[in-house]
Amino acid sequence: MPAFTQDRFPSLVALFFTRAREKGEAPFLSRKRDGAWQALSWDTAARQVASLAAALKAQGLRPGDRVMLVSENRPEFCIADLAIMAAGCVTVPTYTTNTTRDHTHILTDSGAAAVIVSTAKLAKELMPAVLRSQVRLVIGMEPLRGMQGDSIHCAQWDALIAAHPADVDACAAAQTATREDLACIIYTSGTGGAPRGVMQHHGAILCNVEGAFQLLAEDFGVGDEVFLSFLPLSHAYEHSGGQFLPIITGAQIFYAESLEKLAGNIEEVRPTIMVVVPRLFEVLRARVLKAIEKQGKVPMFLLNQALRVGAKDMEGRASLFDAPVRMLVDRTIRPKVQQKFGGRIKAMVSGGAPLNPDVGIFFHALGITMLQGYGQTEAGPIISCNRPRAGVAMDTVGPPLDGVEVKIAPDGELLVRGELVMHGYWRNPAESERVLVDGWLHTGDIGEIDDRGRIRITDRKKDLIVNDKGDNVAPQKIEGMLTLQPEIGQAMVSGDKRPYLVGLIVPDAEWLRDWARAKDVAADLAELRENAAFMAAIRAAVDRVNADLSVTERVRRFILADEAFTVENQEMTPSIKIRRHVIRARYGERLDALYKA
């Protein structure tokens, strides 16, 4: 284990400056430019953090001011995040895929005083929202030509840092934030539709990364770790696990070029730890299978034998009779697969969405250690994680991290308590009181705890959709927007653990009759399904809604329901809410077929 001080850090910024002093000129943040990886050292990053913090203060920002951060994964994201906190302000990280409408809501709700944005392209989507907000300062990591507003000052990243040279030690000594102070507000969609701002204090994230560091140290050992970051840093999982876990570990962070280039980046960077979502494993599994299939029948036979033994191993049923197969796989398939992952991977930690146990067993059988974690933004976000010491079972999400307390409520809901739990939702006391009761966070998930202390999630109490990339989507928001269209009377969207959303549409009865009359056709829904013009009209209505939604919220495909949702057919409650499980039972196969079309 590195000779790092393991004190109880008072803040995330204090943690960073401590590590920067210890690591000095060692590489810290790396990004590929002109075909080559270029690194910033810990010292350089610390100087930029201190200078940008001084610049923010010089621009009039005060402690507690919120600063929106809109950027893809890159070194400047980490530096900006730390500088905002070092200036005593609060980071509001947002997705680069957000629409102007999304930006407007977050700017208005957070009351952000400033925005840091990476590129002119992202600024074009952002500026209409900025001009309608209270923002008075916009900082561009790259030049933002033509973006100046009458009441808004636009500044350039390099110029600001150069104009405010700062002493790193003085900046570190001036930090007064405590673990109880607000560090960031991360907006996440709730069942009410509008994204809610989760208030993560310094202690919540520190509790997360301290627990994760302990797991890493005890189960794998800590050396010169290398992380490859590719999940959006505006997502709580990557923000804590892909940024602050590497910082507490003293690791080097490489920023992946794109999802398309991720496989190549893995081979180049050779990471030791990766924070991932199930969708990546599914893609990589398909690639591995395809490659082995091309090699012929013998490699496929060996793979099948490896999977058989791997499944037995995960269930604790492995025997000495399996040793020959294991030795043969170790000499043939495993080295090639492990090389595809760089050859030195210690563990890949999956979170953000449930992992199919078969996918976990597949990689375990090929010698890639996979750990499944569980959490939510309201808890830092990591609540638990598989660990070899407790026995890895792919149908569980492991025991809670150190410092985390869990219990099962009488109705089966999983409750969580500890420093990792948020202080509440920003400017939303009613919703805060609903989910925080006597210090316990009500997760909205149904679960159980086995005799080894491992958590098993069995159902979702809440309606929130989590796609296969771990993004949260509130279906009520989208359904409400769909039913505002004149062509649509009712709607239900689906897409849990899927790559995109699909919809079930009930055409508005009055609009349907009028359309049929104008076209001189029968107003028979069964027949109109085959009418291209009719389906195009519904498609146009869905597309109008999609235009105001982010990429993850858009409805890619849809089918028409057989009839309206009613109380009589049990597809609506007496309070006129759709009963998702009933509708899903009726239309599930047809909705699933949309992903195969």
N, C-alpha and C positions, 0 to 999 in steps of 0.2 A: 504494500500500500504506500502511495506517495506520502512524504512527510508533511502533510497538510495539517494546519490547525483545525481541530474539530470543535471549536467553540460554538456556542449557541449564538449565531450571527444576529445582530439587531435588525438588519434589513438586507434586501437583495443587493443594494448598491454596496453596502459594507462587505458583503460576501465577494462581490466582483473585485473591488479594490484590494482585498486581502489576497485573492488568487493572483491578481495581476502583479502584485509585489513578489509573490513566490515564484511565478513563472517567467517574469522578465521578458527577454527577447524570444522566448519560445513561440512558435506559430500558434495562432488562436483561431482566426476567422479566415476561411479560404473560399475563393470564388474563381470560376474558370473565366478567363479573358483571353481572347485571341488564341484559343486553342490550348492554353496552359493554365494550370492552377496557380493562383497568386494569393499569398497569405499576408495577413496583418498580424503582427506580434501582439502579445498581451500588453506590452508597454505602449505601443502605438495606439491600440484601442483605448487604453486608459486615458491617454492624452486627449484623444478625440472626444471621449465621454466628458472629461472635465471641461474642455473648451466649448463644446456644444451646450453644456449645462450653464456655463457662464454667459453664452450668447443668448440663451432663452431668458435668463434673468435680465440681461441688458435690454432685451426687446420688451420688457415690461411684464413678463409673466410672473405671477405670484404663487407662493405655496398653496397647493390645493387646486390650482387651475387644471382643467382637463385639456389634454393635447391628443387629438386624433392622429393615429399613425396608419397610413395607407401605403403598403409596400409589399412586394413579393419577397421571398426569402433571399436575403443578401446580407453582407456584413453591416451595412448601414442600418438595417432594422434593429439588430442587437444594440448597436451604439446609440441609436435614437431612443430606444426603450430605456436603456440605462441612464442616458443623459436627462430624459424627462423626469425620471425618478430622482436623479441627483440634484435637479433644480427644485425639488420639493413638489413637483407637479404629479399628475396622475395620467398614466398612459391609457388611451382608448384605442386598442388595435382593432382594425376592421378588415373585412375580406376585400381583396382586389376585384372580386366578381360582383360586389354590391352595385346596385343600380342607384341612380340619382335619388330615387324615392327612399331607398335604404339609408343612404348617406344623410338625407334630410332628417329622417326620424332620429338617427343616432346623434347628429349634431344638435338637434333641438332638445332631445331628451338629456343628453350629457351636459349641455351648455358649454361645449368645448370653446376655448378661447383661441386656439391655434391648431393648425394642421401641418403635419409633415407628410409629404407625398413623394413617391420615388420618381415617377416619370410624367412627362407631359401628356401621354396617352391616358394614364389614370386620372390626371388632373382634369381632363375634359369632362369626364363623367362626374367628377367631384365638384367642380367649380359652380355649376348652377345651384347646388345645395349650399355651398359656402356663401354665395352671394345673398341667400335668403336667411343666413344665420347670423350669430353674434361673433363669428370668427373675425379676428383682426390681423392675424399673421398666418401666412402660408409659406412653408419652407420646402423647396424642391431639392431632392437629392441630385437630380439632374436639372438642367436649365428649363424653366417654365416660361417660355417666350409667349407674350400676348395674354398673360393670365392676370395682369394687374387689375385690381378693382379700385373704385373711388375711395372706399373706406378700408381697403385691405392692402397690407404691405406684403409683397412677395420677395422672399430672400432666397439666396442660393447657398446650399450646404457648404461647399468648399470655402466660399467667401466668408461666411459666418464663423467657421472654425478658425480660419486664418486670422480673422480680425479680433479674436478673443483668446489669445494664448493663455493657458491656465496652468497652475501648479497642481499636479495630481495629488500630492500629499496634502496640500491645503484643502483641496476639494473633498478628499476622503475624510479629513479631520472635521470638516464643517457639516458632515451628515448628522442629522438629528432624528431621522425617521426611526420608529420602533416597529416591532413585529405587529403591533396592533393597527398601525397606520395603513391607509388605503394605498395600494400599489397600482392597481389597474382596474378598469371596468371593461369586462368582456361581454359583449352582447350576444345573447343566445335566444333562439325562438322558443316561445312558450306556447301552451295550448290556447292562450288568448289571442294569438296571432302576431301582435307587434313584438319585436325582439325586446327582451328585458336585459337591463344592465346588471350583470353579476359583479358585486363588489368583492374583489379578491384583495385581501390585505397581505402585507409582506409575509406575515407568519404563515398564512395559508399555503403559499407557494414554497416557502422554506420548509415547512413541515413535510410537504410532498417530496421535495428533492432530498431532504435529509433521510427520509425513510427509504427512498429509492437507492440512495448512495449506500445505505447500510445493507440493503439486499444485495447490491452489486458486490460490495466488499466481502460479505460473508459467504455468498454462494459462488462467486466467480473470481474474486480477487481484483484489485484495481491497479492498473499500470498506466502506461501511456495510451490512454483511450482515444479513439477516433469515432466521431459521430458524423453521419451523413444526414443532413436535414432536407426533407422534401415536403412534409405536410405543411399546410399554411401556418405560419407563426401567429396568425391572428386566432387560431384555434387553441383553446386552453391546453389541449394535450401536447401539442408541439411547443407551445410557449413555455410550459413547465418542463416537459420531458426532453424536448429537443433543443432548449436554450439554457435554462437554469440548471438542469441536471448536468450537462457538460461543464458548466461553469464551476459547480461545486466539486466536480470530479477533476477539474484542471485539464479538461480534454480539448482537443482540436476539433473545430466544427467545420465541415465542408458543406457548402450549399449546392444541392443538386441542380443541374441545368434545367431539367424539365422531367415530367413523368415519362415521356417518350425516350429520354436519354438516361433514365435512372439505372437500367441494367448495366449499361456501359460505365456509368459513374461508379457503381458499386465495385466493379472489377478494378477500376483505376484507383479509387480512394482506399479500398480495402478496410472498411469500417470494422470496429470491434463491437459497437452497439448501434442498433437502429430502432427508432420508434416508428411503428408502422400501423397501417390499418388492414383489415382482412382482405380488402380488394387487391392490394399488392400481392399478397400471398396467392390469391386465386390466379392472378395473371402469371406470376412466376411458376406456379404449379403447372399451368397449361403449357408454358414454354418448356419446362423440364420434361414433361410427358411427351411432347412433340419431338423433342431432340432424341429421347431414348427410343421412341417408336421408330425413328428413321434408322437407328443402328441395327434393327433386326429383331428376330424372335428371342435370341438368347439374352440380350440385355433386358427385354421386356419381362422375360421369365424371372430374371434376377430381381428386377424391380418389384414384381408381384410377391416374390418371396420376402423381400425386404419389408414390404408393407405388412405382410402377414406377421412377421416377427416383431415389427414395430408396434402393431396393434396389441400383441400379446404383452410386449414390454410395458406399454402404457397402462395396461390393466393389471400389471404385476404378475403375469402368468408365464413369463419367459423361463425357459429351462435350458439345461446343458445341451439338449438335443438341437437347440437353435444355434449353438456356437459356430458350427461349420458355415451355415448360411451367413451369419454375421461377419465372419472372417472373410468370406468371399466377396460380400458387398463392400467391406472396408477396403478391399484391394482393387475393386473395379468401378463401381458407380459412385460411391461417396466422395472420393477425391475430386472427381470431375465436377460434381454438384457443388461441393464446398469451394472450389476454385471460382465458380460463377459468383459466389458471394464474397470473393476477395481472399478467402483462405484463412482468415483470422477472426471471423465473427464469433463472439462469445454468446450473444443472445440477441434475438429479434423480439421486441416486445410489442404485442398487438393490442390495440385499444380503439376506442371510439365507436365500435360496433361489435356485435357478437361474432366470434370466429367459429366457423364450421369445424367441429372436432375432427372430421376426416382430413381437412386441410392440415391441421396441426399434426396429426399422426403421420401424414405424408412426409412432412419435412423432418419430423423427429426420426423417422425411419432412415432418412438420408443423411443424418448426422448434423442437422441444423437445429440448434436449441431455440425453441419457440416458447415464449411465455405470454399468456393472455392476461391482460389487466382489465380493471373495471373502474369506472368513475363517472363523474359529471362535472361540468364547469363549476357548479355550486360547491364543489369539494376539492378545488385546487388544481387539477381535477381527479387525481389518482387516489382511489380508495383502497384497492387491493391489487395483488398481482401474484400469479403463480410463481413458486420458487422451488428449485430442486430439493432443498432441504425438507420442504413440507410434502414432497411428492407431487409431481405435475400431473394433474388430471385435466384433460382438454375440455371436459364438460363443466369445469369450474373456473372461476376467475381468481382462485388462490385465496390466501388469508389476507386480512387487512395489513397495511403497512404499519410500521412502528408508530405509536402515538395516535392510532385510529381505533375508535371503539365502534362496534356494530352490534345491532340486535334486530330481531324480527318482531314486528308489531303483531297484535292479535289477528289482524286481517291479512297477515303475510307480507306486509310491506317492509322493505329493508330500511332501517334507520341508521344514521351515521352521526357520530359526535367526535369532536376533537378540534385542534387548532386549525385544521385544514378547512373547516366549514366556513363558508362566506359569512359576512356580517349582514347580508341581505341584498335585496335588489335596489338598485339606484332609484331613488324617488318613487318607490313603490312599496309603501309600508304594508298595505293590505296583502299583497302577494307574499311579502317577506314573512308576515305573521302566519300565513297559511302553511308554508313549508318549513318554518323554523319554530318548533314547539319545545319549550323547556330545554333548549340547547341541542335538540336532536334535529337533524336534517331529514325530512321525509323525501326519500329519493324518487318515489313514484314507481319503483320496480318491486316486483314480487320475487322473493328469494327464500333460500334456506341455507343453513350452515351445517356442514357435515361434522363428523366426530373428530376430524383433524383441523377444524377451524377454517376450512375453505368455503368460500361463498359460491353458491350456485344460483344464477338468475333463471327463474322459471317462466316469468311472464312480465309484460309491461303494464303497469297499472295506468300509466298515462298514455295518451294517444300520440305522443310525439313520434314522428317518423325519424329513424336514424338510417341513412343510406349506407351503402357498402364502403364509403370513404369516411364514415364517421360524422358527416355533417348532419346537424339537427334541422328538421323541417317541421313547421307547425301546419298540419293539414287544414285546420279551421280557417286560417288566413286565406289559403288558396281557394278552398271551397267557397268561402264567402265572396271572393272576387269573381269566381266563375258564375255564381248564381246572380250576380249583378248584371250579367249580360242578358239581353232580351231573349236570346235563343235558349237559355239554360234555366231550367226550373230547379233542379237539384243536382248535387255532385258529391262524389266521394273520391279522394285521391289515395293512392297506395304506392308503396315503394320501400318498405322496411327491408334493410339488408340488400337492396337492389341498386343498380347503377343510376337509375333515374326514376322519375315519377310517372305513373300511368293513372288514368282517370276512368271513372264510371259516371256516365252522363245521363240525366233524365231531361229530355227536351221540355221546354216550357209548353204547356198544353195549348194555351191560347196562340202563342207564336206558331206552333206546329199546325194548328187548324188554318191560320191565315196564310201560311206559306203553301200548304197543300191546295187551298182554294185558289191562290194566285197562279199556281202551276197546273191547276186543273187535274190534280191527282188525288187519290184516296188518302185520307189522313190516318193511314194505318202504319204504325211504327215498325211492325215486322217487315212490311214491304219497303218502307222508306230507308231501311238499313242498306238496301241494295241500290238506292238512288244516289248516284254520284254527286249531283248538285246539292241534295239535302245534306249529305255527309260533309261536303265542302263548306256549307254554311255553318255547321257546327264547328268544324275545324277552324274557320275564320274567327269564331267567337273565342275559342280556346287560345288562338294565337294572339288575339288582342290582350288577353290577360297575361300571357307569357311575356309580352313586351314590357310589362311593368314588374316582372319578377326576376330574381337572380337566376343564374344558370342552374343551381341546385334545386330551385323551386319550380322550374318549368315542367309542364305536363307534356311529355313527348308523344304519347299515344293514348288512345281512349277507345272505349266501347260504349254502346248504348245499353241502358238497363231495359229489362223486359217490361217494366211498369214503374210507376212512381213509388217512392218510399212512403209507406203509410204506417199508422199505428196498427191498423188491421192486419197487415202482413208481417207485423213485428219488426219492421225495418226502421221504425222510429219509436222513440219513447213517448209517453204521454206529454212530456214537456217539449216535444217536437225537436228532439235531437236524434241524429242518425245513430243506429246501433251497428257499429262497425263490424263486430264479430258475426252478427247475423248476416249482414250483407256480404261479408267476406266468405262465409260458408256457402252462400248461394252462387257468387260470381268468381270465387277465387281461381278456379281453373282457367276461366276465360281471361281474367286479368293476367295470370301468370303466362298465358300463351302469347301475350303482347311482347314479352321479352324474347320470344323465340321467332317471332315473325320477321 
